[in-house]
């Protein structure tokens, strides 16, 4: 596994055993503060503790992704909000571990929903000791080729029911639905969140088999790449973009100028918001939306001479 991760620029560092007498962990940390936690059973794990672990089946079956969490400053406030929204939430509980260098790490978590921890809804986590000592044991991210975790794909049995539960819990708008035949699922992209819900298209597929074996839960994580092939020099001013963009419900005019030398300039309502340079000087171009509904009109393409 270490060799496979290293081959794509993902390096990890050992974090030590958990205090549950069942698991130990290693960490792949990213510049944006998110991380992937690799969890396995301790060499001399307590059988009773292993049986009680919510991810025992996934670890023993090498399932890969099995759970996810969101970090909060105030777990109690989020517990209260979710309960008021009708979501079952357990009382926060304390946990921790010692790093291999002896530094003590402590945090508290809370389980959301009736499913195994962090499978359908994320479990909540808040650090008691400084978070950077847990997320960055060596004082820096373990990789800089990727910016962080950008999407969590959760396989579900009933897409519409799952959408309903997420919208009720987090006050979300209706998602974008699409079919991804290559992935083998009907997807729902929940705008304003990193969540993508996936219902298998057909029985007997890898996704359907995974659902039968491990139940609902994360089946993939999508990472943001910091270095893009042929397009490494690009800057965007979020302040300029926010200032130039009209309120939701009003049309915006977007202009992208692509030079023969690979230079790119983007404008919103006449204001420059981004620029860069690419090694690519020919090929197709397209339009996309980052997980939210979008409409286009009056699309014009003009060749520059």
C-alpha positions as CSV (number, residue, x, y, z in Angstrom):
1,X,0.0,0.0,0.0
2,X,2.8,2.4,0.9
3,X,4.4,1.9,-2.6
4,X,1.0,2.5,-4.3
5,X,0.4,5.7,-2.4
6,X,4.0,7.0,-3.0
7,X,3.7,6.3,-6.8
8,X,1.0,9.1,-7.0
9,X,2.8,11.4,-4.6
10,X,1.0,10.5,-1.4
11,X,3.4,10.0,1.5
12,X,2.3,9.2,5.1
13,X,3.7,9.2,8.6
14,X,2.9,6.8,11.4
15,X,0.8,8.3,14.1
16,X,0.7,5.5,16.7
17,X,-1.9,3.3,18.3
18,X,-5.3,4.5,19.4
19,X,-6.4,4.2,23.0
20,X,-9.2,1.8,22.1
21,X,-6.8,-1.2,22.2
22,X,-7.9,-2.2,18.7
23,X,-6.4,0.1,16.0
24,X,-3.3,2.0,15.0
25,X,-3.0,4.7,12.4
26,X,-1.0,6.7,9.9
27,X,-1.7,10.0,8.4
28,X,-1.6,11.6,4.9
29,X,-2.0,15.3,5.5
30,X,-2.7,18.1,2.9
31,X,-1.9,21.8,2.8
32,X,-5.6,22.8,3.3
33,X,-5.6,21.0,6.7
34,X,-7.6,18.0,5.6
35,X,-6.1,14.5,5.9
36,X,-6.6,10.9,5.1
37,X,-6.3,8.6,8.1
38,X,-5.1,5.1,7.4
39,X,-6.4,2.7,10.1
40,X,-5.4,-0.9,10.7
41,X,-5.7,-3.4,13.5
42,X,-3.0,-3.4,16.2
43,X,-0.7,-6.5,16.2
44,X,-2.0,-7.6,19.6
45,X,-5.5,-6.1,19.4
46,X,-8.0,-6.9,22.0
47,X,-10.6,-9.2,20.3
48,X,-13.5,-7.6,22.2
49,X,-12.3,-4.2,21.2
50,X,-12.0,-5.2,17.6
51,X,-15.5,-6.6,17.6
52,X,-16.8,-3.4,19.0
53,X,-15.1,-1.2,16.5
54,X,-17.6,0.2,13.9
55,X,-15.1,-0.3,11.1
56,X,-14.0,-3.8,11.9
57,X,-15.6,-5.4,8.8
58,X,-14.0,-2.7,6.5
59,X,-10.5,-3.2,8.0
60,X,-10.7,-7.0,7.9
61,X,-12.0,-6.8,4.3
62,X,-9.6,-4.2,3.0
63,X,-12.5,-2.0,2.0
64,X,-10.5,1.2,1.5
65,X,-12.6,4.2,2.3
66,X,-14.9,3.5,5.3
67,X,-15.8,6.7,7.1
68,X,-15.4,10.5,7.2
69,X,-15.6,13.3,9.7
70,X,-16.0,17.1,9.8
71,X,-14.0,19.3,12.2
72,X,-15.9,21.9,14.3
73,X,-14.9,24.5,16.9
74,X,-18.1,23.9,18.9
75,X,-19.3,20.3,18.8
76,X,-22.0,21.0,21.4
77,X,-23.6,23.7,19.2
78,X,-23.7,21.4,16.1
79,X,-25.1,18.6,18.2
80,X,-27.9,20.9,19.3
81,X,-28.6,22.2,15.8
82,X,-28.7,18.7,14.3
83,X,-31.1,17.4,17.0
84,X,-33.4,20.4,16.4
85,X,-33.4,19.3,12.7
86,X,-34.6,15.9,13.8
87,X,-31.3,14.1,13.4
88,X,-30.2,11.5,15.9
89,X,-26.9,12.5,17.5
90,X,-25.0,10.8,20.3
91,X,-23.5,12.6,23.3
92,X,-19.9,13.9,22.6
93,X,-17.2,11.6,24.0
94,X,-13.5,12.1,24.6
95,X,-10.7,10.2,23.0
96,X,-7.0,10.5,22.2
97,X,-3.7,8.8,21.6
98,X,0.0,9.2,22.2
99,X,2.2,10.0,19.2
100,X,5.3,7.9,18.7
101,X,7.4,10.8,20.1
102,X,5.3,10.8,23.3
103,X,3.2,13.9,22.7
104,X,-0.4,13.4,23.9
105,X,-3.3,14.2,21.6
106,X,-6.8,14.6,22.8
107,X,-10.1,15.3,21.0
108,X,-13.8,14.8,21.3
109,X,-16.2,13.3,18.8
110,X,-20.0,12.8,18.4
111,X,-21.8,10.2,16.2
112,X,-24.4,11.5,13.8
113,X,-27.2,9.3,12.7
114,X,-28.1,5.7,13.5
115,X,-25.6,4.1,11.1
116,X,-22.0,3.0,12.0
117,X,-19.8,6.0,12.8
118,X,-19.1,8.3,9.9
119,X,-20.6,6.1,7.2
120,X,-23.7,8.0,6.1
121,X,-23.4,11.3,7.9
122,X,-19.9,12.5,9.0
123,X,-19.1,12.2,12.6
124,X,-18.1,15.4,14.4
125,X,-14.7,16.0,15.8
126,X,-13.1,18.8,17.8
127,X,-9.5,19.0,19.0
128,X,-8.7,19.6,22.7
129,X,-5.0,19.7,22.2
130,X,-3.6,21.9,19.3
131,X,-4.9,20.4,16.0
132,X,-1.7,21.0,14.1
133,X,0.1,18.5,16.4
134,X,-2.4,15.9,15.2
135,X,-2.8,16.9,11.6
136,X,0.8,17.7,11.0
137,X,3.0,15.5,13.3
138,X,6.2,16.6,11.5
139,X,5.1,20.2,11.4
140,X,4.1,20.2,7.7
141,X,1.8,18.4,5.2
142,X,3.1,15.0,4.1
143,X,2.4,16.0,0.5
144,X,2.1,19.2,-1.5
145,X,1.2,17.6,-4.9
146,X,-2.5,17.6,-3.7
147,X,-4.3,20.5,-2.0
148,X,-6.7,18.3,0.1
149,X,-9.9,16.2,0.0
150,X,-12.5,17.9,-2.2
151,X,-15.2,15.3,-2.5
152,X,-16.5,12.4,-0.5
153,X,-18.5,9.8,-2.6
154,X,-21.0,7.9,-0.5
155,X,-22.6,4.8,-1.9
156,X,-26.3,4.5,-0.9
157,X,-29.2,2.1,-1.5
158,X,-31.9,4.7,-2.1
159,X,-30.7,7.9,-3.7
160,X,-33.9,10.0,-3.2
161,X,-34.3,9.0,0.4
162,X,-30.6,9.8,1.1
163,X,-31.0,13.2,-0.6
164,X,-34.0,13.9,1.6
165,X,-32.1,13.1,4.8
166,X,-29.1,15.3,3.9
167,X,-31.3,18.2,2.9
168,X,-33.2,18.0,6.2
169,X,-30.1,17.8,8.2
170,X,-28.1,20.6,6.6
171,X,-30.8,22.8,4.9
172,X,-29.5,22.1,1.4
173,X,-31.0,23.0,-2.0
174,X,-32.0,20.3,-4.4
175,X,-28.9,18.6,-5.8
176,X,-27.7,18.1,-9.3
177,X,-28.4,14.5,-10.5
178,X,-26.5,12.8,-13.2
179,X,-25.6,9.3,-14.4
180,X,-22.0,8.2,-14.5
181,X,-21.9,5.0,-16.5
182,X,-18.2,4.5,-16.1
183,X,-18.5,4.7,-12.3
184,X,-21.6,2.6,-12.4
185,X,-23.9,4.9,-10.5
186,X,-26.5,7.6,-10.5
187,X,-25.0,10.5,-8.7
188,X,-26.4,13.4,-6.7
189,X,-24.1,16.4,-6.1
190,X,-25.1,18.2,-3.0
191,X,-24.2,21.9,-3.7
192,X,-22.2,23.7,-1.0
193,X,-20.9,20.5,0.4
194,X,-18.2,18.0,-0.6
195,X,-20.8,15.2,-0.7
196,X,-21.6,13.1,-3.7
197,X,-24.3,10.4,-3.2
198,X,-24.0,7.4,-5.5
199,X,-26.6,4.7,-6.1
200,X,-25.4,1.6,-8.1
201,X,-26.9,1.4,-11.5
202,X,-27.1,-2.4,-11.7
203,X,-26.8,-5.4,-9.4
204,X,-23.5,-7.4,-9.7
205,X,-21.4,-4.3,-10.3
206,X,-18.4,-3.5,-8.1
207,X,-20.4,-0.7,-6.4
208,X,-23.4,-3.0,-5.8
209,X,-21.1,-5.7,-4.4
210,X,-19.4,-3.2,-2.1
211,X,-22.8,-2.0,-0.8
212,X,-23.9,-5.6,-0.1
213,X,-20.6,-6.4,1.7
214,X,-19.9,-3.3,3.7
215,X,-23.2,-1.3,3.7
216,X,-23.6,2.4,3.0
217,X,-20.6,4.6,3.4
218,X,-17.8,6.4,1.6
219,X,-16.6,4.4,-1.5
220,X,-14.2,7.1,-2.9
221,X,-12.4,10.3,-2.0
222,X,-11.6,12.9,-4.6
223,X,-8.4,14.9,-4.1
224,X,-7.6,18.3,-5.5
225,X,-4.4,18.4,-7.5
226,X,-2.1,21.4,-7.0
227,X,-0.1,20.7,-10.1
228,X,-2.1,20.3,-13.3
229,X,-0.6,18.9,-16.4
230,X,0.3,21.7,-18.8
231,X,-1.3,24.3,-16.6
232,X,0.8,25.1,-13.6
233,X,0.9,28.9,-13.6
234,X,-2.5,30.3,-12.7
235,X,-3.7,32.8,-10.2
236,X,-7.2,33.9,-9.2
237,X,-8.3,36.8,-7.1
238,X,-11.3,35.7,-5.0
239,X,-11.7,39.2,-3.8
240,X,-12.0,40.5,-7.3
241,X,-14.3,37.7,-8.3
242,X,-16.6,38.3,-5.3
243,X,-16.7,42.0,-6.0
244,X,-17.5,41.6,-9.7
245,X,-20.1,38.9,-9.4
246,X,-23.8,39.9,-9.4
247,X,-26.2,38.6,-6.8
248,X,-27.7,35.1,-7.1
249,X,-30.5,35.2,-9.7
250,X,-28.9,37.8,-11.9
251,X,-26.9,37.1,-15.1
252,X,-23.1,37.6,-15.2
253,X,-21.0,38.1,-18.3
254,X,-17.9,35.9,-18.3
255,X,-15.1,36.4,-20.8
256,X,-12.1,34.1,-21.3
257,X,-9.3,35.2,-23.6
258,X,-6.9,32.4,-24.7
259,X,-3.7,33.6,-26.5
260,X,-1.7,31.7,-29.1
261,X,1.2,31.6,-26.6
262,X,-0.9,29.8,-24.0
263,X,-1.8,32.9,-21.9
264,X,-5.2,33.0,-20.4
265,X,-7.2,35.9,-18.9
266,X,-10.6,35.6,-17.3
267,X,-13.0,38.4,-16.7
268,X,-16.4,38.6,-14.9
269,X,-18.6,41.6,-15.9
270,X,-15.6,43.3,-17.4
271,X,-13.3,43.0,-14.3
272,X,-10.2,40.8,-14.6
273,X,-10.3,38.0,-12.0
274,X,-7.8,35.4,-13.1
275,X,-4.8,34.9,-15.3
276,X,-2.3,32.3,-16.2
277,X,-0.3,30.5,-18.8
278,X,-0.6,27.0,-20.2
279,X,1.6,24.7,-22.2
280,X,-1.6,23.8,-24.2
281,X,-2.3,26.0,-27.2
282,X,-5.0,24.0,-28.9
283,X,-7.8,21.5,-28.2
284,X,-11.3,21.5,-26.9
285,X,-12.8,23.7,-24.2
286,X,-16.0,23.2,-22.1
287,X,-18.2,24.7,-19.5
288,X,-18.8,23.4,-16.0
289,X,-20.4,24.1,-12.6
290,X,-18.7,23.3,-9.3
291,X,-21.5,21.3,-7.7
292,X,-24.4,23.8,-8.2
293,X,-27.0,24.6,-10.8
294,X,-25.9,27.0,-13.5
295,X,-27.4,28.4,-16.7
296,X,-25.7,29.7,-19.9
297,X,-27.0,31.9,-22.6
298,X,-25.5,34.0,-25.5
299,X,-22.4,31.9,-25.8
300,X,-20.1,33.4,-28.4
301,X,-16.7,32.2,-29.7
302,X,-14.4,34.6,-31.6
303,X,-11.1,33.7,-33.2
304,X,-8.4,36.2,-32.4
305,X,-6.0,37.2,-35.1
